[in-house]
Amino acid sequence: MIVCTNKNALLTALDTLKTQGKIIGFVPTMGALHAGHISLIHHSTAECNTTVASIFVNPVQFNNPADLQTYPRTLDADLELLEKNGCDVVFVPQVEDMYPEGTQNLEAYNFGTLETVMEGAFRPGHFNGVAVVVKRLFDLVQPDKAFFGNKDFQQVAIVRELVRRCMLPIEIVACPIVRQSDGLAMSSRNVRLSPEERTQAAKISQTLFAAQTLAQTEILQTVKQYVIDTINAVPELEVEYFDIVDNSTLQSISLWEDAEQAVGCVAVNVGAVRLIDNIAFMR
């Protein structure tokens, strides 16, 4: 596995691979890797000749400085995991490598109603920061395919729109959520939970699964209120938002019939840790 700590090293490694006609898969991460990230690596190695990953805690997508400060960093363990699971090249840039002119006056993207709801409403500027770094990484790596986890459901929609608008020849592959044995969605932030919080956090996914069943017989508003009330009743948990949206437009719906596919998206504060999850409603 080749580890590149600057742009020149990355471009040299990629030039060699591209002259060999390799199909390049790309998995961008912020590190603190877990089984969810590794599943993306496995999807890439199954579909592509070469897999490139990046590890970069992107400062411009954090609207909360405390969240950036406490984001877990486990580089040595991450590199070991990537090598064991078939990654070929890892890009580990510094902030000044990605933002040589600083992090002020960056390019601005407008994704319209895709970014004004849910995460976008509660984390102003977040998706512009995501788009800035993803576009820069795409320009460097020039992958054939890029793999993202569906836990970040809204982010996947934003990245697809970014690729469409910029007319990039990249296939965005959305991969299933990977969950722990009790249902909790894998997240780098899970390591920050206390043992008690970790136990309570499992109630998030368990409530979403129950809501899936409830949706077979109940109207949408009943299901929506059930999720909010059930999670809020658990000690340590507080719903920041829960919405049931059209999976294409991400806009809130009032009736099941308003969308071909409805998705329930939730953000929950578990003590000082903020977790997100989502579930598809099949009717």
C-alpha angles and dihedrals in degrees: 000000000000116000114202119193098181140032096257093055090048094049091048091052093046094047089059092050095046093052086059090057094245121172103232124214119192131204113185114199141166091223128241083112124205138170091287092060092044090053087059090052089051092050089051096047089049094052104031140049093227132029123205123188130186128208112199129140097216110215096195095064094058113091089179114063091201090057090053091048094051098040106125118252119196105157100159093050090044093054091048091051093048094050092048091052101051105266111156104193131020123194113204106175129178122237091256090054093056095036107031091163094047131259097282124094094020124169113283125224127193115203094173117210092355089074103033096072135068109344091014092053094049099036107043112202093013098115094044087056090049092049093048095053096039092051091049092048092047090051091053100042098032092199126189091219133017123200125214133174119246091224084083090054097162092045090056090054091049093050091049089052091047090054091047095049095045091043092230117174092230128122112220111214116197112205128201122268112264113219136194119243093272093049101260110145112245112255135162087231093062090084089066093062119104115234090260093047090048090056093047093046090067087070089072096068093034089058091048091051090050089049089055089060093042090054090066091071109015135073118256097254092054091053092047093052091045092058094047095045095044096051094042090053091063116091113249093018127107124172112229091184140339120187137167109220144174105266092225104042097026088221121141116259130206100199131038088235091061092080137038087219123019122200127193113216124190139181117195131184109222101190103301094340122092117210132183132200140161141198134199118233113221115198 
